[in-house]
């Protein structure tokens, strides 16, 4: 049974993309830049059902209820969902960035962010609650990520596909952080340029880790939201491109997997193209699917070379739609064994492996399969097209399992077979 306690109305102009656009449509760019930033503290301590009067849709809100939050470990097959929702439901998560709550930052986000001039009123209450909680977390052996409570989708069974549409992503706070830690990143021998961790490094003595933190405030300008890195050469302005680094379903595992490496169940994919308007397809591995999110980013460069992006907390709304195994029109004819994604413009085949060369090969293989299964190309034709028409990017090289993703431009493909976005819905399980 769902643990939704009551209905409330969501009227904030921030969060839902349409609401934010409508609210700001009458303002000039300069006037928009002067609008105050509203800190998005938790809406409720327990799951509630919201009503978006603009979109005329009900939304399930999932807070970070500590009994369901995991830290550095993903849900396994025995995990209990915080709620069960029908297929086609919109679900809003308040995602907590791990930056500010970790042991090398003292597990005290109020004190940590005060070093950068952040007042207590701009520190998230759910982040301070997680940092002060007894949720198990081992800084050395666990991942850093604060994993949202898992959400079950009614009727989902192994072999099905969970379609995840990214509806809205809104920064909860006006700042982010990128961090450089010893033994991590693409250049672990060169960075950080500080001594290695000293004996006694702990949450009580975070200074002994000798990690390096780069504070990145964000601000709204006439050209949109920007992150600002203060450098010796001057300020660098980075346009915000928010996305969820981690989206996944629970693996069929008896123990909770580490949150760092991505796998067949999705997880820490770190694909920056999965922003608002994109769709991720995940192969369901356990009953209910048990969908979760984490590792929210304000922006990231492909590769994520220093270990982290602009890590920052987001309020994220996704639409969870169940596609039954073997459904016509679904990716791979409804027999999905590997994550695949799409945007309005691109198909995104995904390759993963600890060896970057193998990850590239896997992404190429998935691209060939997609073109053969979806568009009827021969394998040779598909392989040739990927070489002359597609781009392959390194998603990340810092998550143990490395990621490569392709961008296959739908505009170049036969118009009669222009993708699954309009047809997958007909094979999906709709809400009652």
N, C-alpha and C positions, 0 to 999 in steps of 0.2 A: 504494500500500500504506500502511496506517496506520502511524504512527510510535509506536505504543504499545509500551512496552518491558517492562512487567511489571504484575502485579496487586498491589494493596495494599488494606488494609481501612480504610475511613473510619469511625471510631468517635466522632468529636467530637460532643458535644451541641450545639455551635454550628455552624451553617450550614444543614443540612437543616431545613426548617420543622417537619416532623413530629418529627424527633429533638429539636429544641429544645423543642417543646411537651411531649413526653413527659418529658424530663429535668427540666422545671420544674413539671410538673403537681402534684407533691406539696409544693411550696414555697408559703408564704404570699406575698402581694405584698411585704410588708416584707422577707422573707427573700430574695426574688428581687432586690430592689434592692441587696442587700449582696453579691451574687455578683460575683467578680472578672471583669474583662474580659480575654479571651484574645486576644492579637494574632494575627491570621491571616497568618502568614508563608507564603511559597510552600511547597507540599507536595512539589514535585519540580522539578528543573531542566528536565525534558523531559516530554512527554505520558505519562501513565500511566493505567491503568484501575483505577478504584476499585470497591469493593463496599459499598453501603449495606445493612448487615445488617438495619436496621429496615424500610426500604422494599422490601428484597429485589430491588434493581435494580443493575445495573452502570452506572457513570458514567464518562465520559471526562473527565479533568482536563487542562485546557489552561493551562500557565503562560505567563508573558511571556518566551518564548525570543526573545532579541534579534534573531536572524536573521529572525524573522517579524513583529516589531513594527513598526508605522508610527507616526509622530508628526506629527500635524497633517494627514495625508493618508490617504485611504481606499484599500483594495485596488481595483485595476482588473482588467480581464479577464485580464491576464498574471500576476496574483499567484499565488503558490504556497501551497496550504493546508498547515497544520502537521499535520493529520490529515484522513482521510476517514472519516466515520461512516455507519452505515446509518440509514435513516429510522426515526424513533421513538426515537432515542438521547437520553439525558440527557447534557448537556455542562456542566461546571463551569469557569467562568473566574474567575481572580483579576484583578479590574479595578483598574487604577491610576488614581487621581485625578491630574489634571494640576497641581492646586494643590500647590506645594512643589517642583516640578521645573522650572518655567518660568524663562526668562531673567530676568524682573523679580523673581524670588525667588532668583536666584543659581545656579540649577541645582544646588543642594545641599540636599536636603530635611533632612538631619541638622542642618546649621547653621541653616536657615530655621526649622524647628519648635522648635529649642532656644530661640528667642526667646520662645516661648509656654510654656516649661517642659516640653516633650515630651522624655523621655529617648531616647537612641539605641535602646534596646530596643523602643520603640514606633513607630519609623520603619520602614517596610516595605523589606525588602532589594531587592525587585524595583524599587521606585521609585528607590532610590539607584543601582541598576544602569542604569536608563534614563537618569537625569540625567547620569551619568558616561560614557554610551556615545557612539559616533560615529554614531548614527542621525541622518540629516539632519533638521534642524528650523530653520526661519526664523521668528523671533518675529513679524515684521511681516507676512509673506505667507502663512504656513501657519496652520492652526488650532492650538489649544492641546492638543487631545486626544491621549492615548496610546491608540492603536487596538490591540485584541487581535489575536493571530495569527488569520487566517481559518481557518474550519473548512468543509470541503466535505461535502456530503450526497450519498451515492451515488445515482446515477440522476437527479439534478436537471438539468433542461434548461430553456432559455429558454421562457417561456410557462407553466411550472409555477408552483405557489404553495408557498412555505415557510411552514408554520405554526410559530410560536414561542410555546410555552407557558412562562410564567414560573413556575418551580417553587420557588425559594428565593433569598432575598437577605439577606445577613448583613454588617453592618459589619465591616471588617477591623481598624479602629483606632477608638479612642474620641474622635475629634475630626474636625471638618471645617473648611471655610474658605469664606467668600464674599469675592469680590474686586471692586473697582471700578477700572477701567482707563480711561485717557484715550481719548476718541473712541469709546467703546463705551456700550452700555446705552440705555435709553429716554430718558435726559436727558444726552446727551453734552456739552452746553454748560454744564451746571450741576455735574456730578460727574465725577471726584472734586474736592473742594475743595482741590486742591494745584496747584502750578505744573505746566505741561506738561512732558513729557520733555525732558531737557537733552541737548545734544550729548555723545556718549561713553557714553550709556546702553547697558549690555551685561550679560551674565552676570557679568562681573568688577566692574561698577559698577551693580548692580541698583537702588541707591538713587536713581539719576538718572532712572529711569522715573517716579518719584513716584506709583506705584500705591498703592492703599489696601487693606489686608487686614483682615478681621474674623474672628478666630479663634472657632470655635464648638465648644466641648467637648460631648460627648454623655454622658449618664448615664442609668442605669436607675433609675426611681422606682417607687413603688407603683402609678403610673398608666401605666407603660410607659416606653419609651425617649424621652428628651427631648434636644433640642439647646438650648443656653443661649447667648443673646446678651447680653453685658454692656453695658448702656446707661447713660447718665447718669440716666435715670429709674428705673433698677433692672433686675434680670434679667428677660429675656423667655424663656419656656419654649415651645419649638416641638415638638410631637409629631413623631416621626420617621415618615416615609412613604417608605421607600427605593424607588428605581426606577432603571432604566437610561435615561439621557438619549439614548444612541445605541445602536440596534440596526439592523442593515441587511444587505443582500446587496451584492455587488460590482456596480457598474454596468458596462454594456458600453462601456467607455471605454478608449482607448489610453493615457491618462495618469491618474495617481492624483488624484481630485478632492480639493479642500479639504474638511476634516472639518467645517467650520462649517455650511454650508447643508444642510438636508435636501432630499430629492427623491423621485422615484418609487421609488427603491431603499430608502427609509427613511432611515437615518442619524440625524442629530441632531434627532430629532422633539421631544424634551423634553416628552413628555406624561406628566404626573404620575400619571395613572390606570393606567399600565402597570406595576403592582406585582404582587406574588405573587397568582396566580390569574387573571391576565389573559392574553390571547392577542393576538399581532400577526401579521397575514397580510401577506406580502411577495411581490411579483411577481418571480420568478426571471429574471435577465437574462443570466447566463453559466452555462456548464456547471459543475455542482457547487454552485451558488448562492454559495459563499464567504461564509459568515455571520461577522459580527464584532460586538463590543460595545465600549462605551467610555462615558466621561462619566457615571460613577455618582454618584448623588445620595442624600443622606439625607433631604432634603425640598426642595420648591421651591414657590414661589407661582406661580400661573398668570400668565404674562407674563414671568417671570424678569427683572424690569425693570432690576436693577443690572448685568446681564450674567451673573451666576452664581447657582447655588442654594447649599444647603449641600453643597458639593462634598466628597465623601468616598469612599474606596476601599471597594468591596464585593466579597464572594465571591458570585458569581451562578451559579445552575444553571438552565438552560433545556432544554426538550425540543424537538428539531427534527424535524418530521414533514413529509414530502413529500406534497403533494397534486398529482396529475397534472392537466395542462391539461384543462378541460372536465368535470371530475369533478362528478357530481351531488351536491348538498348543500353544495358549497363556496361561499364568498362570490362573488357575481357569476357564479354558475353555472360557476365554475372558470375564468373569463376575467378575471383581475384585472390591471389596469394601474396601480393606485394602492394604496398601503398602506391597510389598514383594520384596526380592532382591536375587541376585545370584552372585557368583564368578565362575571362571572356575572350582573350586573344590566343592563349597558348595551352597546349597539352604539356604536362610536366611529368615525364618518366623519371623514376628515382632509382639510384643505385647506391648500395651501402656495402662497406667491407672495411676491415682494419687496414687493408692494403689499398691505397688510393687508385692504383692501376686496376685492381679488381673491381672497385666501386665504379670506375669509368666503364669497364666492360659490362657490369651489371646494368648500368643506366642505359647503355646502348642496346643491350638485349631487350630490356623492357620497352624501349622505344620501337624496336623492330616488331615486338609482339603487338604493341598498341596499333601500329599502322597496318599490320596484317589483319588483326582481328576486327578493327573498327572500320578500316577503309578498303579492305580487300586487296591490298597490294601483295605481291609476292615477297618473300623474305629478301631476295636480292634487290628488288625495287625499293623496299623500305630501307634497307641498309645504305643504298646509294643516296636516297633522299636525305637521310640523317647526315650524311657527309657533306652534302652540298647545300642543305637548306636549314638545318637545325643548329642551335648553339648548346653546348654543354658547359655548365658552370660548376665550380667546386663550391658546394654548399658550406662545408666546414671541414677543417682538418684537426679539430681539437677535442673531439668527443669519443676518443678511443676508436670507435667505428667511424670511418670517414664517409662523407656524403658527396655525391655528384648528382646534379639534376639537369635534365635537358629542357629546352624551350622549343617546342614544335609549333610553328605559327599556323593556326587554323586557317588563316586567310589564303594560304598557299595550297590548301588541300581541296579535294573535290567538293564543290558546293553542295552536292546532293548528300554528302556524308559529313556534315559540318559539326559533329560532336554529339555528346550525350545530354547536354544541358536541357534540351526540350523533351527528349524521349525518356530519360531516366525517371522522370517524375511519374510517367504512366505506369512504370513497373514497380514503383515504390509503394510502401504501405503508408497510407495517409491517416491522419488523426481521426478518431471517431467523432 
